[in-house]
Amino acid sequence: MTLYEDLAWRGLISQTTHPDIGERLEKESFVVYAGFDPTADRLHIGSLIPLLGLVRFHDACTKPLDLLG
């Protein structure tokens, strides 16, 4: 299963800006990021989805970045 197919199967994609994004994810290298608020007391369950998404992209040989701030 490709990265795009996996994300779509999990219901994490509802629409895209490019119809060929699935093919581009397989051929090109991307940098993806998720931002988190460092002033919060702690991470919560809402932070889990972006973190798991970063893991999926990392497993697909894409460079993930966690941003604080």
VOPAGU-2260 file (C-alpha; in pm, 1 decimal, decimal comma):
REM VOPAGU-2260
SITE   aa  ch    i         X         Y         Z
SITE  MET   A    0       0,0       0,0       0,0
SITE  THR   A    1     140,7     340,8     -92,1
SITE  LEU   A    2     158,3     629,7     152,5
SITE  TYR   A    3    -131,2     808,8     -16,9
SITE  GLU   A    4    -345,8     494,3     -19,7
SITE  ASP   A    5    -267,2     436,0     348,0
SITE  LEU   A    6    -363,1     790,5     447,6
SITE  ALA   A    7    -682,2     775,1     239,0
SITE  TRP   A    8    -775,0     434,1     384,6
SITE  ARG   A    9    -739,6     577,9     734,2
SITE  GLY   A   10    -971,6     867,2     643,6
SITE  LEU   A   11    -698,9    1130,2     678,4
SITE  ILE   A   12    -746,1    1274,2     327,8
SITE  SER   A   13   -1073,0    1434,2     227,7
SITE  GLN   A   14    -956,3    1641,7     -69,4
SITE  THR   A   15    -633,6    1744,0    -240,6
SITE  THR   A   16    -513,1    2036,2    -448,1
SITE  HIS   A   17    -342,6    1815,6    -707,7
SITE  PRO   A   18    -504,7    1506,5    -858,0
SITE  ASP   A   19    -164,0    1342,0    -903,5
SITE  ILE   A   20     -42,9    1390,0    -545,2
SITE  GLY   A   21     -33,2    1014,2    -482,8
SITE  GLU   A   22     211,1     964,5    -768,9
SITE  ARG   A   23     421,4    1262,9    -660,3
SITE  LEU   A   24     449,4    1126,2    -305,6
SITE  GLU   A   25     596,8     806,7    -448,2
SITE  LYS   A   26     845,6     975,3    -683,0
SITE  GLU   A   27     959,2    1289,4    -499,6
SITE  SER   A   28    1100,2    1362,7    -157,2
SITE  PHE   A   29     902,8    1603,1      59,8
SITE  VAL   A   30     950,7    1777,5     390,8
SITE  VAL   A   31     640,4    1773,1     611,6
SITE  TYR   A   32     592,8    1947,7     943,2
SITE  ALA   A   33     357,2    1968,1    1237,0
SITE  GLY   A   34     361,5    2253,3    1484,2
SITE  PHE   A   35     304,2    2236,9    1857,3
SITE  ASP   A   36     250,8    2509,2    2118,4
SITE  PRO   A   37     537,6    2499,7    2371,7
SITE  THR   A   38     346,8    2719,8    2617,8
SITE  ALA   A   39      81,5    2452,7    2674,6
SITE  ASP   A   40     103,1    2255,5    2998,5
SITE  ARG   A   41     123,0    1924,7    2809,0
SITE  LEU   A   42      51,0    1753,7    2482,2
SITE  HIS   A   43    -301,2    1616,1    2455,1
SITE  ILE   A   44    -483,9    1362,7    2237,5
SITE  GLY   A   45    -522,0    1624,1    1964,3
SITE  SER   A   46    -143,9    1619,0    1925,7
SITE  LEU   A   47    -141,5    1245,9    1861,9
SITE  ILE   A   48    -283,5    1257,5    1506,6
SITE  PRO   A   49     -13,5    1493,5    1369,1
SITE  LEU   A   50     258,1    1292,1    1545,3
SITE  LEU   A   51     130,3     965,1    1398,1
SITE  GLY   A   52     111,0    1136,0    1058,1
SITE  LEU   A   53     475,9    1235,8    1089,6
SITE  VAL   A   54     562,7     874,5    1168,7
SITE  ARG   A   55     380,4     758,8     853,1
SITE  PHE   A   56     569,9    1010,9     641,4
SITE  HIS   A   57     900,1     913,5     806,3
SITE  ASP   A   58     835,0     547,0     728,6
SITE  ALA   A   59     776,7     648,6     364,1
SITE  CYS   A   60    1127,8     804,9     346,5
SITE  THR   A   61    1007,9    1163,0     379,7
SITE  LYS   A   62    1173,2    1411,0     613,2
SITE  PRO   A   63     938,1    1504,3     901,1
SITE  LEU   A   64     991,4    1813,2    1118,8
SITE  ASP   A   65     841,0    1889,4    1458,2
SITE  LEU   A   66     807,9    2262,3    1514,7
SITE  LEU   A   67     773,2    2417,0    1857,8
SITE  GLY   A   68     659,7    2771,0    1873,8
